[in-house]
């Protein structure tokens, strides 16, 4: 019969055993020792245990040099960390944190052995991010004291800790480890038991889709990573992050997620299996999606796939003047970008008044830049002088590049491209800023589809560095070369991609947002916990629900529908909760209510 947790489980967890002294285990041990806990480090490898001590000595020495610890405090931390190679050393622990490899067999052996070693009230925590806590608990003699305690790498720096309960976990155990996490300076998020929990449950689906995108040769590894860093403000691109996590670890997590969800978005991309079985597991092996200077090195080195720097590009066309069609935020932002870079810009709208209003908006934006010291008043005046407003697209007759930024409606865009075809001179490049519509459909509205290309800017255009350059099967080489060169001149980073729904960024971003909505819909976690998990555990600048409300739920739904229609994957079907909110007119910040409520301006 299981022994219930006694009230002693609510006392401070003073002695903690950490089993498995790899990178994560060593980081957790350091965190605990710095917080005044007696830490028993256990690893079957003496060399690994010694390496953990060396790592702690090095990190605390750095802390002393940076005046974050005194020499006495450092000595105290080191004295609180002892290492062993036998599980019996955990006998006096109040809490055991297991951080062994992601294998049921290994973890079950550890938990069964601990049943005969630790006290009845000792809490047993698994650090798994993929395996079932419930299954591990059920195999234990006292399942009520087993829970998940999922730290993020590097443990001393990352603020998030997911506290994972099974249906068997006693509330006292959850309360005790939650209090400990807070005392360690972490932000604990309480979640139920399912593979990936919150942060990894959302993160690994996104990483898997990025791997599949690369495997399909849709875009280069460098462009996929640059797109997500520059387009979404992420600290790392998905393929570089897979190398850091470990390709084999990612495959294990995804296998566990797929076994439960049967969602094809969680079925590991074949390239993850190929790399894993070849031993190309990422940074730890010195090679994964990228090649590294050595095993466990962060320094990427050139390999056969690295683009040649300064390679001679195909000769392009001359672009001196640019026409921007539209009068909204995106059109005025793009016109400002080109004018700042020295191009003569014709800003055309459906009426002279709309065009003048768009130019006035640019004037205000430039004034703010002057006020903030980002440009001189003379430079701002010169920029504004280079913009000519027009109430008719006939004004595009002499431009070298005509670029539309009108409503995201294919029929409207096709009508505009037919107008470009009549008005623009031969050899002018015709570009669309669409984020989700087929570029080739715009091209086919003209008699010169070879001159048509996609230039997907991100909002706000003056601030965002990314431009997705979208070639159709009909786009001429010199048009592509010209647009890439122009991107450099306007100080944007171009990434190449083919003409399919979502391009790079939206094709990876919106399924992740949709999956976050499904988590709330299924009552797995709250909006606040999911947003906190992705900001603190994934380094995202905004949580998914903050971002959805900023983008607009109607815009998000439209993009989800386009992705679902193009790829026909059931996992991409818009979450019903998103459709219900849009139907109710709750579109996000612009209406004062979306997933959250906002004060009306």
Secondary structure as a PSIPRED ss2 file (coil, helix, strand):
# PSIPRED VFORMAT (PSIPRED V4.0)

   1 X C   1.000  0.000  0.000
   2 X C   1.000  0.000  0.000
   3 X C   1.000  0.000  0.000
   4 X C   1.000  0.000  0.000
   5 X C   1.000  0.000  0.000
   6 X C   1.000  0.000  0.000
   7 X H   0.000  1.000  0.000
   8 X H   0.000  1.000  0.000
   9 X H   0.000  1.000  0.000
  10 X H   0.000  1.000  0.000
  11 X C   1.000  0.000  0.000
  12 X C   1.000  0.000  0.000
  13 X C   1.000  0.000  0.000
  14 X C   1.000  0.000  0.000
  15 X E   0.000  0.000  1.000
  16 X E   0.000  0.000  1.000
  17 X E   0.000  0.000  1.000
  18 X E   0.000  0.000  1.000
  19 X E   0.000  0.000  1.000
  20 X C   1.000  0.000  0.000
  21 X C   1.000  0.000  0.000
  22 X C   1.000  0.000  0.000
  23 X H   0.000  1.000  0.000
  24 X H   0.000  1.000  0.000
  25 X H   0.000  1.000  0.000
  26 X H   0.000  1.000  0.000
  27 X H   0.000  1.000  0.000
  28 X H   0.000  1.000  0.000
  29 X H   0.000  1.000  0.000
  30 X H   0.000  1.000  0.000
  31 X H   0.000  1.000  0.000
  32 X H   0.000  1.000  0.000
  33 X H   0.000  1.000  0.000
  34 X H   0.000  1.000  0.000
  35 X C   1.000  0.000  0.000
  36 X C   1.000  0.000  0.000
  37 X C   1.000  0.000  0.000
  38 X E   0.000  0.000  1.000
  39 X E   0.000  0.000  1.000
  40 X E   0.000  0.000  1.000
  41 X E   0.000  0.000  1.000
  42 X E   0.000  0.000  1.000
  43 X C   1.000  0.000  0.000
  44 X C   1.000  0.000  0.000
  45 X C   1.000  0.000  0.000
  46 X H   0.000  1.000  0.000
  47 X H   0.000  1.000  0.000
  48 X H   0.000  1.000  0.000
  49 X H   0.000  1.000  0.000
  50 X H   0.000  1.000  0.000
  51 X H   0.000  1.000  0.000
  52 X H   0.000  1.000  0.000
  53 X H   0.000  1.000  0.000
  54 X H   0.000  1.000  0.000
  55 X H   0.000  1.000  0.000
  56 X H   0.000  1.000  0.000
  57 X H   0.000  1.000  0.000
  58 X H   0.000  1.000  0.000
  59 X H   0.000  1.000  0.000
  60 X H   0.000  1.000  0.000
  61 X H   0.000  1.000  0.000
  62 X H   0.000  1.000  0.000
  63 X H   0.000  1.000  0.000
  64 X H   0.000  1.000  0.000
  65 X H   0.000  1.000  0.000
  66 X C   1.000  0.000  0.000
  67 X C   1.000  0.000  0.000
  68 X C   1.000  0.000  0.000
  69 X C   1.000  0.000  0.000
  70 X C   1.000  0.000  0.000
  71 X H   0.000  1.000  0.000
  72 X H   0.000  1.000  0.000
  73 X H   0.000  1.000  0.000
  74 X H   0.000  1.000  0.000
  75 X H   0.000  1.000  0.000
  76 X H   0.000  1.000  0.000
  77 X H   0.000  1.000  0.000
  78 X H   0.000  1.000  0.000
  79 X H   0.000  1.000  0.000
  80 X C   1.000  0.000  0.000
  81 X E   0.000  0.000  1.000
  82 X E   0.000  0.000  1.000
  83 X E   0.000  0.000  1.000
  84 X E   0.000  0.000  1.000
  85 X C   1.000  0.000  0.000
  86 X C   1.000  0.000  0.000
  87 X H   0.000  1.000  0.000
  88 X H   0.000  1.000  0.000
  89 X H   0.000  1.000  0.000
  90 X H   0.000  1.000  0.000
  91 X H   0.000  1.000  0.000
  92 X H   0.000  1.000  0.000
  93 X C   1.000  0.000  0.000
  94 X C   1.000  0.000  0.000
  95 X E   0.000  0.000  1.000
  96 X E   0.000  0.000  1.000
  97 X E   0.000  0.000  1.000
  98 X E   0.000  0.000  1.000
  99 X C   1.000  0.000  0.000
 100 X C   1.000  0.000  0.000
 101 X C   1.000  0.000  0.000
 102 X C   1.000  0.000  0.000
 103 X C   1.000  0.000  0.000
 104 X H   0.000  1.000  0.000
 105 X H   0.000  1.000  0.000
 106 X H   0.000  1.000  0.000
 107 X H   0.000  1.000  0.000
 108 X H   0.000  1.000  0.000
 109 X H   0.000  1.000  0.000
 110 X H   0.000  1.000  0.000
 111 X H   0.000  1.000  0.000
 112 X H   0.000  1.000  0.000
 113 X H   0.000  1.000  0.000
 114 X H   0.000  1.000  0.000
 115 X H   0.000  1.000  0.000
 116 X C   1.000  0.000  0.000
 117 X C   1.000  0.000  0.000
 118 X C   1.000  0.000  0.000
 119 X C   1.000  0.000  0.000
 120 X C   1.000  0.000  0.000
 121 X C   1.000  0.000  0.000
 122 X C   1.000  0.000  0.000
 123 X E   0.000  0.000  1.000
 124 X E   0.000  0.000  1.000
 125 X E   0.000  0.000  1.000
 126 X E   0.000  0.000  1.000
 127 X C   1.000  0.000  0.000
 128 X C   1.000  0.000  0.000
 129 X C   1.000  0.000  0.000
 130 X C   1.000  0.000  0.000
 131 X C   1.000  0.000  0.000
 132 X C   1.000  0.000  0.000
 133 X H   0.000  1.000  0.000
 134 X H   0.000  1.000  0.000
 135 X H   0.000  1.000  0.000
 136 X H   0.000  1.000  0.000
 137 X H   0.000  1.000  0.000
 138 X H   0.000  1.000  0.000
 139 X C   1.000  0.000  0.000
 140 X C   1.000  0.000  0.000
 141 X C   1.000  0.000  0.000
 142 X C   1.000  0.000  0.000
 143 X H   0.000  1.000  0.000
 144 X H   0.000  1.000  0.000
 145 X H   0.000  1.000  0.000
 146 X E   0.000  0.000  1.000
 147 X E   0.000  0.000  1.000
 148 X E   0.000  0.000  1.000
 149 X E   0.000  0.000  1.000
 150 X E   0.000  0.000  1.000
 151 X E   0.000  0.000  1.000
 152 X C   1.000  0.000  0.000
 153 X C   1.000  0.000  0.000
 154 X C   1.000  0.000  0.000
 155 X C   1.000  0.000  0.000
 156 X C   1.000  0.000  0.000
 157 X C   1.000  0.000  0.000
 158 X C   1.000  0.000  0.000
 159 X C   1.000  0.000  0.000
 160 X E   0.000  0.000  1.000
 161 X E   0.000  0.000  1.000
 162 X E   0.000  0.000  1.000
 163 X E   0.000  0.000  1.000
 164 X E   0.000  0.000  1.000
 165 X E   0.000  0.000  1.000
 166 X C   1.000  0.000  0.000
 167 X C   1.000  0.000  0.000
 168 X C   1.000  0.000  0.000
 169 X C   1.000  0.000  0.000
 170 X C   1.000  0.000  0.000
 171 X H   0.000  1.000  0.000
 172 X H   0.000  1.000  0.000
 173 X H   0.000  1.000  0.000
 174 X H   0.000  1.000  0.000
 175 X H   0.000  1.000  0.000
 176 X H   0.000  1.000  0.000
 177 X H   0.000  1.000  0.000
 178 X H   0.000  1.000  0.000
 179 X H   0.000  1.000  0.000
 180 X H   0.000  1.000  0.000
 181 X H   0.000  1.000  0.000
 182 X H   0.000  1.000  0.000
 183 X H   0.000  1.000  0.000
 184 X C   1.000  0.000  0.000
 185 X C   1.000  0.000  0.000
 186 X C   1.000  0.000  0.000
 187 X E   0.000  0.000  1.000
 188 X E   0.000  0.000  1.000
 189 X E   0.000  0.000  1.000
 190 X E   0.000  0.000  1.000
 191 X E   0.000  0.000  1.000
 192 X E   0.000  0.000  1.000
 193 X C   1.000  0.000  0.000
 194 X C   1.000  0.000  0.000
 195 X C   1.000  0.000  0.000
 196 X C   1.000  0.000  0.000
 197 X C   1.000  0.000  0.000
 198 X C   1.000  0.000  0.000
 199 X H   0.000  1.000  0.000
 200 X H   0.000  1.000  0.000
 201 X H   0.000  1.000  0.000
 202 X H   0.000  1.000  0.000
 203 X H   0.000  1.000  0.000
 204 X H   0.000  1.000  0.000
 205 X H   0.000  1.000  0.000
 206 X H   0.000  1.000  0.000
 207 X H   0.000  1.000  0.000
 208 X H   0.000  1.000  0.000
 209 X H   0.000  1.000  0.000
 210 X H   0.000  1.000  0.000
 211 X H   0.000  1.000  0.000
 212 X H   0.000  1.000  0.000
 213 X H   0.000  1.000  0.000
 214 X H   0.000  1.000  0.000
 215 X H   0.000  1.000  0.000
 216 X C   1.000  0.000  0.000
 217 X C   1.000  0.000  0.000
 218 X C   1.000  0.000  0.000
 219 X C   1.000  0.000  0.000
 220 X C   1.000  0.000  0.000
 221 X H   0.000  1.000  0.000
 222 X H   0.000  1.000  0.000
 223 X H   0.000  1.000  0.000
 224 X H   0.000  1.000  0.000
 225 X H   0.000  1.000  0.000
 226 X H   0.000  1.000  0.000
 227 X H   0.000  1.000  0.000
 228 X H   0.000  1.000  0.000
 229 X H   0.000  1.000  0.000
 230 X H   0.000  1.000  0.000
 231 X H   0.000  1.000  0.000
 232 X H   0.000  1.000  0.000
 233 X C   1.000  0.000  0.000
 234 X C   1.000  0.000  0.000
 235 X C   1.000  0.000  0.000
 236 X C   1.000  0.000  0.000
 237 X C   1.000  0.000  0.000
 238 X H   0.000  1.000  0.000
 239 X H   0.000  1.000  0.000
 240 X H   0.000  1.000  0.000
 241 X H   0.000  1.000  0.000
 242 X H   0.000  1.000  0.000
 243 X H   0.000  1.000  0.000
 244 X H   0.000  1.000  0.000
 245 X H   0.000  1.000  0.000
 246 X C   1.000  0.000  0.000
 247 X H   0.000  1.000  0.000
 248 X H   0.000  1.000  0.000
 249 X H   0.000  1.000  0.000
 250 X H   0.000  1.000  0.000
 251 X H   0.000  1.000  0.000
 252 X H   0.000  1.000  0.000
 253 X H   0.000  1.000  0.000
 254 X H   0.000  1.000  0.000
 255 X H   0.000  1.000  0.000
 256 X H   0.000  1.000  0.000
 257 X H   0.000  1.000  0.000
 258 X H   0.000  1.000  0.000
 259 X H   0.000  1.000  0.000
 260 X H   0.000  1.000  0.000
 261 X H   0.000  1.000  0.000
 262 X C   1.000  0.000  0.000
 263 X C   1.000  0.000  0.000
 264 X H   0.000  1.000  0.000
 265 X H   0.000  1.000  0.000
 266 X H   0.000  1.000  0.000
 267 X C   1.000  0.000  0.000
 268 X C   1.000  0.000  0.000
 269 X C   1.000  0.000  0.000
 270 X H   0.000  1.000  0.000
 271 X H   0.000  1.000  0.000
 272 X H   0.000  1.000  0.000
 273 X H   0.000  1.000  0.000
 274 X H   0.000  1.000  0.000
 275 X H   0.000  1.000  0.000
 276 X H   0.000  1.000  0.000
 277 X H   0.000  1.000  0.000
 278 X C   1.000  0.000  0.000
 279 X C   1.000  0.000  0.000
 280 X C   1.000  0.000  0.000
 281 X C   1.000  0.000  0.000
 282 X E   0.000  0.000  1.000
 283 X H   0.000  1.000  0.000
 284 X H   0.000  1.000  0.000
 285 X H   0.000  1.000  0.000
 286 X C   1.000  0.000  0.000
 287 X E   0.000  0.000  1.000
 288 X C   1.000  0.000  0.000
 289 X C   1.000  0.000  0.000
 290 X C   1.000  0.000  0.000
 291 X E   0.000  0.000  1.000
 292 X E   0.000  0.000  1.000
 293 X C   1.000  0.000  0.000
 294 X C   1.000  0.000  0.000
 295 X C   1.000  0.000  0.000
 296 X C   1.000  0.000  0.000
 297 X C   1.000  0.000  0.000
 298 X C   1.000  0.000  0.000
 299 X C   1.000  0.000  0.000
 300 X E   0.000  0.000  1.000
 301 X E   0.000  0.000  1.000
 302 X C   1.000  0.000  0.000
 303 X C   1.000  0.000  0.000
 304 X C   1.000  0.000  0.000
 305 X C   1.000  0.000  0.000
 306 X C   1.000  0.000  0.000
 307 X C   1.000  0.000  0.000
 308 X C   1.000  0.000  0.000
 309 X C   1.000  0.000  0.000
 310 X C   1.000  0.000  0.000
 311 X C   1.000  0.000  0.000
 312 X C   1.000  0.000  0.000
 313 X C   1.000  0.000  0.000
 314 X C   1.000  0.000  0.000
 315 X C   1.000  0.000  0.000
 316 X C   1.000  0.000  0.000
 317 X C   1.000  0.000  0.000
 318 X C   1.000  0.000  0.000
 319 X C   1.000  0.000  0.000
 320 X C   1.000  0.000  0.000
 321 X E   0.000  0.000  1.000
 322 X E   0.000  0.000  1.000
 323 X E   0.000  0.000  1.000
 324 X E   0.000  0.000  1.000
 325 X E   0.000  0.000  1.000
 326 X C   1.000  0.000  0.000
 327 X C   1.000  0.000  0.000
 328 X C   1.000  0.000  0.000
 329 X H   0.000  1.000  0.000
 330 X H   0.000  1.000  0.000
 331 X H   0.000  1.000  0.000
 332 X H   0.000  1.000  0.000
 333 X H   0.000  1.000  0.000
 334 X H   0.000  1.000  0.000
 335 X H   0.000  1.000  0.000
 336 X H   0.000  1.000  0.000
 337 X H   0.000  1.000  0.000
 338 X H   0.000  1.000  0.000
 339 X H   0.000  1.000  0.000
 340 X H   0.000  1.000  0.000
 341 X C   1.000  0.000  0.000
 342 X C   1.000  0.000  0.000
 343 X C   1.000  0.000  0.000
 344 X E   0.000  0.000  1.000
 345 X E   0.000  0.000  1.000
 346 X E   0.000  0.000  1.000
 347 X E   0.000  0.000  1.000
 348 X E   0.000  0.000  1.000
 349 X C   1.000  0.000  0.000
 350 X C   1.000  0.000  0.000
 351 X C   1.000  0.000  0.000
 352 X H   0.000  1.000  0.000
 353 X H   0.000  1.000  0.000
 354 X H   0.000  1.000  0.000
 355 X H   0.000  1.000  0.000
 356 X H   0.000  1.000  0.000
 357 X H   0.000  1.000  0.000
 358 X H   0.000  1.000  0.000
 359 X H   0.000  1.000  0.000
 360 X H   0.000  1.000  0.000
 361 X H   0.000  1.000  0.000
 362 X H   0.000  1.000  0.000
 363 X H   0.000  1.000  0.000
 364 X H   0.000  1.000  0.000
 365 X H   0.000  1.000  0.000
 366 X H   0.000  1.000  0.000
 367 X H   0.000  1.000  0.000
 368 X H   0.000  1.000  0.000
 369 X H   0.000  1.000  0.000
 370 X H   0.000  1.000  0.000
 371 X H   0.000  1.000  0.000
 372 X C   1.000  0.000  0.000
 373 X C   1.000  0.000  0.000
 374 X C   1.000  0.000  0.000
 375 X C   1.000  0.000  0.000
 376 X C   1.000  0.000  0.000
 377 X H   0.000  1.000  0.000
 378 X H   0.000  1.000  0.000
 379 X H   0.000  1.000  0.000
 380 X H   0.000  1.000  0.000
 381 X H   0.000  1.000  0.000
 382 X H   0.000  1.000  0.000
 383 X H   0.000  1.000  0.000
 384 X H   0.000  1.000  0.000
 385 X H   0.000  1.000  0.000
 386 X C   1.000  0.000  0.000
 387 X E   0.000  0.000  1.000
 388 X E   0.000  0.000  1.000
 389 X E   0.000  0.000  1.000
 390 X E   0.000  0.000  1.000
 391 X C   1.000  0.000  0.000
 392 X C   1.000  0.000  0.000
 393 X H   0.000  1.000  0.000
 394 X H   0.000  1.000  0.000
 395 X H   0.000  1.000  0.000
 396 X H   0.000  1.000  0.000
 397 X C   1.000  0.000  0.000
 398 X C   1.000  0.000  0.000
 399 X C   1.000  0.000  0.000
 400 X C   1.000  0.000  0.000
 401 X E   0.000  0.000  1.000
 402 X E   0.000  0.000  1.000
 403 X E   0.000  0.000  1.000
 404 X E   0.000  0.000  1.000
 405 X C   1.000  0.000  0.000
 406 X C   1.000  0.000  0.000
 407 X C   1.000  0.000  0.000
 408 X C   1.000  0.000  0.000
 409 X C   1.000  0.000  0.000
 410 X H   0.000  1.000  0.000
 411 X H   0.000  1.000  0.000
 412 X H   0.000  1.000  0.000
 413 X H   0.000  1.000  0.000
 414 X H   0.000  1.000  0.000
 415 X H   0.000  1.000  0.000
 416 X H   0.000  1.000  0.000
 417 X H   0.000  1.000  0.000
 418 X H   0.000  1.000  0.000
 419 X H   0.000  1.000  0.000
 420 X H   0.000  1.000  0.000
 421 X H   0.000  1.000  0.000
 422 X H   0.000  1.000  0.000
 423 X H   0.000  1.000  0.000
 424 X C   1.000  0.000  0.000
 425 X C   1.000  0.000  0.000
 426 X C   1.000  0.000  0.000
 427 X C   1.000  0.000  0.000
 428 X C   1.000  0.000  0.000
 429 X E   0.000  0.000  1.000
 430 X E   0.000  0.000  1.000
 431 X E   0.000  0.000  1.000
 432 X E   0.000  0.000  1.000
 433 X C   1.000  0.000  0.000
 434 X C   1.000  0.000  0.000
 435 X C   1.000  0.000  0.000
 436 X C   1.000  0.000  0.000
 437 X C   1.000  0.000  0.000
 438 X C   1.000  0.000  0.000
 439 X H   0.000  1.000  0.000
 440 X H   0.000  1.000  0.000
 441 X H   0.000  1.000  0.000
 442 X H   0.000  1.000  0.000
 443 X H   0.000  1.000  0.000
 444 X C   1.000  0.000  0.000
 445 X C   1.000  0.000  0.000
 446 X C   1.000  0.000  0.000
 447 X C   1.000  0.000  0.000
 448 X C   1.000  0.000  0.000
 449 X H   0.000  1.000  0.000
 450 X H   0.000  1.000  0.000
 451 X H   0.000  1.000  0.000
 452 X E   0.000  0.000  1.000
 453 X E   0.000  0.000  1.000
 454 X E   0.000  0.000  1.000
 455 X E   0.000  0.000  1.000
 456 X E   0.000  0.000  1.000
 457 X E   0.000  0.000  1.000
 458 X C   1.000  0.000  0.000
 459 X C   1.000  0.000  0.000
 460 X C   1.000  0.000  0.000
 461 X C   1.000  0.000  0.000
 462 X C   1.000  0.000  0.000
 463 X C   1.000  0.000  0.000
 464 X C   1.000  0.000  0.000
 465 X C   1.000  0.000  0.000
 466 X E   0.000  0.000  1.000
 467 X E   0.000  0.000  1.000
 468 X E   0.000  0.000  1.000
 469 X E   0.000  0.000  1.000
 470 X E   0.000  0.000  1.000
 471 X E   0.000  0.000  1.000
 472 X C   1.000  0.000  0.000
 473 X C   1.000  0.000  0.000
 474 X C   1.000  0.000  0.000
 475 X C   1.000  0.000  0.000
 476 X C   1.000  0.000  0.000
 477 X H   0.000  1.000  0.000
 478 X H   0.000  1.000  0.000
 479 X H   0.000  1.000  0.000
 480 X H   0.000  1.000  0.000
 481 X H   0.000  1.000  0.000
 482 X H   0.000  1.000  0.000
 483 X H   0.000  1.000  0.000
 484 X H   0.000  1.000  0.000
 485 X H   0.000  1.000  0.000
 486 X H   0.000  1.000  0.000
 487 X H   0.000  1.000  0.000
 488 X H   0.000  1.000  0.000
 489 X H   0.000  1.000  0.000
 490 X C   1.000  0.000  0.000
 491 X C   1.000  0.000  0.000
 492 X C   1.000  0.000  0.000
 493 X E   0.000  0.000  1.000
 494 X E   0.000  0.000  1.000
 495 X E   0.000  0.000  1.000
 496 X E   0.000  0.000  1.000
 497 X E   0.000  0.000  1.000
 498 X E   0.000  0.000  1.000
 499 X C   1.000  0.000  0.000
 500 X C   1.000  0.000  0.000
 501 X C   1.000  0.000  0.000
 502 X C   1.000  0.000  0.000
 503 X C   1.000  0.000  0.000
 504 X C   1.000  0.000  0.000
 505 X H   0.000  1.000  0.000
 506 X H   0.000  1.000  0.000
 507 X H   0.000  1.000  0.000
 508 X H   0.000  1.000  0.000
 509 X H   0.000  1.000  0.000
 510 X H   0.000  1.000  0.000
 511 X H   0.000  1.000  0.000
 512 X H   0.000  1.000  0.000
 513 X H   0.000  1.000  0.000
 514 X H   0.000  1.000  0.000
 515 X H   0.000  1.000  0.000
 516 X H   0.000  1.000  0.000
 517 X H   0.000  1.000  0.000
 518 X H   0.000  1.000  0.000
 519 X H   0.000  1.000  0.000
 520 X H   0.000  1.000  0.000
 521 X H   0.000  1.000  0.000
 522 X C   1.000  0.000  0.000
 523 X C   1.000  0.000  0.000
 524 X C   1.000  0.000  0.000
 525 X C   1.000  0.000  0.000
 526 X C   1.000  0.000  0.000
 527 X H   0.000  1.000  0.000
 528 X H   0.000  1.000  0.000
 529 X H   0.000  1.000  0.000
 530 X H   0.000  1.000  0.000
 531 X H   0.000  1.000  0.000
 532 X H   0.000  1.000  0.000
 533 X H   0.000  1.000  0.000
 534 X H   0.000  1.000  0.000
 535 X H   0.000  1.000  0.000
 536 X H   0.000  1.000  0.000
 537 X H   0.000  1.000  0.000
 538 X H   0.000  1.000  0.000
 539 X C   1.000  0.000  0.000
 540 X C   1.000  0.000  0.000
 541 X C   1.000  0.000  0.000
 542 X C   1.000  0.000  0.000
 543 X C   1.000  0.000  0.000
 544 X H   0.000  1.000  0.000
 545 X H   0.000  1.000  0.000
 546 X H   0.000  1.000  0.000
 547 X H   0.000  1.000  0.000
 548 X H   0.000  1.000  0.000
 549 X H   0.000  1.000  0.000
 550 X H   0.000  1.000  0.000
 551 X H   0.000  1.000  0.000
 552 X C   1.000  0.000  0.000
 553 X H   0.000  1.000  0.000
 554 X H   0.000  1.000  0.000
 555 X H   0.000  1.000  0.000
 556 X H   0.000  1.000  0.000
 557 X H   0.000  1.000  0.000
 558 X H   0.000  1.000  0.000
 559 X H   0.000  1.000  0.000
 560 X H   0.000  1.000  0.000
 561 X H   0.000  1.000  0.000
 562 X H   0.000  1.000  0.000
 563 X H   0.000  1.000  0.000
 564 X H   0.000  1.000  0.000
 565 X H   0.000  1.000  0.000
 566 X H   0.000  1.000  0.000
 567 X H   0.000  1.000  0.000
 568 X C   1.000  0.000  0.000
 569 X C   1.000  0.000  0.000
 570 X H   0.000  1.000  0.000
 571 X H   0.000  1.000  0.000
 572 X H   0.000  1.000  0.000
 573 X C   1.000  0.000  0.000
 574 X C   1.000  0.000  0.000
 575 X C   1.000  0.000  0.000
 576 X H   0.000  1.000  0.000
 577 X H   0.000  1.000  0.000
 578 X H   0.000  1.000  0.000
 579 X H   0.000  1.000  0.000
 580 X H   0.000  1.000  0.000
 581 X H   0.000  1.000  0.000
 582 X H   0.000  1.000  0.000
 583 X H   0.000  1.000  0.000
 584 X C   1.000  0.000  0.000
 585 X C   1.000  0.000  0.000
 586 X C   1.000  0.000  0.000
 587 X C   1.000  0.000  0.000
 588 X E   0.000  0.000  1.000
 589 X H   0.000  1.000  0.000
 590 X H   0.000  1.000  0.000
 591 X H   0.000  1.000  0.000
 592 X C   1.000  0.000  0.000
 593 X E   0.000  0.000  1.000
 594 X C   1.000  0.000  0.000
 595 X C   1.000  0.000  0.000
 596 X C   1.000  0.000  0.000
 597 X E   0.000  0.000  1.000
 598 X C   1.000  0.000  0.000
 599 X C   1.000  0.000  0.000
 600 X C   1.000  0.000  0.000
 601 X C   1.000  0.000  0.000
